[in-house]
Each structure stands twice: as structure tokens, then as C-alpha cells.
Amino acid sequence: MAVKERRFNFHWGSGVVAEEARFEGEHHVPAIQLLRYDEGEAEGGVSVRFCFFNQRGRFQRSPLMMSETDLDRMRTALEQTPELRVLLKRMIGD
């Protein structure tokens, strides 16, 4: 079965969620997403979005917060996202 492409749309461009690291937390589902723009002003670029979903899978528009334990679980989830890992390492200087 093919994975459904997930799209996003902002006023500066739209595209697909190219990679996503997420895990099921106690109160929410934290996620880090690699957004790849294929239309609009940002076409050809990428962004990293730190976000979360509620327990029913609905996107939430609040800041992502994670506990120390959550950080370890996110690190494990990031093992499946090679492009995201490269960008995050670049951000922290590793």
C-alpha cells in the first residue's frame, strides 16, 4: 500500500512533508518535519517544522514542548530521517 503524500500550504509556498520524526507521547504526539517546497516563492527550498499532534492525530498550532525523556524518544525517531538529522546537526554545530 502506498503512503499518502501529505501536503502543506503557506502564503509563501506549498509542498510536501518529505520526512517526519514522531512518537506517541503521554499527552501528545511530538513531531519534527522536513517541509519541501514545490510551489510558490519558496519553491526548491526546505524548512524544518517543530510541531505536535493531539492524541487523535489532529495538528496543533501551539509551540512544541518536550520533556527530557521525550528528547531521548525523539532522537530514536530521528534515526529514520536522514535529511532531517543532517539539518539538525547543522543547527547545533555538530
C-alpha positions in Angstrom: 0.0 0.0 0.0 1.4 3.4 -1.0 1.9 6.1 1.7 -0.3 9.1 1.1 1.6 12.2 0.3 0.9 14.9 2.9 0.9 18.4 1.6 1.1 21.8 3.4 0.3 25.3 2.2 1.6 28.7 3.4 1.3 32.1 1.7 4.9 31.9 0.7 4.8 28.4 -0.8 3.4 24.9 -0.6 4.8 21.4 -0.8 5.1 18.1 0.9 6.2 16.7 4.3 9.3 14.9 3.0 10.4 13.4 6.3 8.9 13.3 9.8 10.2 12.0 13.1 7.4 11.5 15.6 6.4 9.3 18.6 3.4 8.7 20.7 3.8 10.7 24.0 1.7 10.6 27.1 -0.2 13.8 26.3 0.6 14.5 22.7 2.5 13.3 19.6 5.6 15.5 19.1 6.9 15.7 15.6 9.8 17.3 13.7 9.1 17.6 9.9 11.1 18.4 6.9 9.0 20.5 4.6 10.0 20.5 0.9 8.5 23.4 -1.1 7.5 22.6 -4.7 5.4 25.7 -5.5 5.4 29.4 -4.8 8.1 31.9 -3.7 9.9 29.2 -1.6 9.9 26.6 -4.4 13.0 24.4 -4.2 13.7 25.2 -0.5 13.1 23.3 2.7 12.0 24.2 6.2 12.1 22.3 9.5 8.9 22.5 11.5 8.7 21.6 15.2 5.1 20.7 15.9 2.8 18.3 17.6 -0.5 16.5 17.2 -3.1 15.7 19.8 -3.9 12.1 20.7 -6.5 11.9 18.0 -3.9 12.8 15.3 -5.1 16.4 14.8 -2.4 19.0 14.1 -2.0 21.6 17.0 -1.0 25.2 16.5 0.9 25.7 19.8 4.6 25.6 20.5 6.2 22.1 20.8 7.3 21.3 24.3 9.2 18.1 25.2 10.5 16.7 28.5 14.0 15.2 28.9 12.5 11.8 28.3 10.8 13.0 25.2 14.2 14.2 23.8 15.5 10.6 24.0 12.4 9.2 22.3 12.7 11.9 19.5 16.4 11.0 19.0 15.3 7.4 18.3 12.5 8.6 15.9 15.1 10.8 14.1 17.1 7.7 13.2 14.6 7.1 10.3 15.0 10.7 8.9 18.5 11.1 7.3 17.9 14.6 5.8 16.4 16.0 9.0 19.3 14.7 11.0 21.8 16.5 8.7 19.9 19.8 9.1 19.5 19.5 12.9 23.2 18.7 13.3 24.0 21.8 11.2 21.8 23.8 13.5 23.7 22.7 16.7 27.1 22.7 15.1 27.9 19.0 15.3 
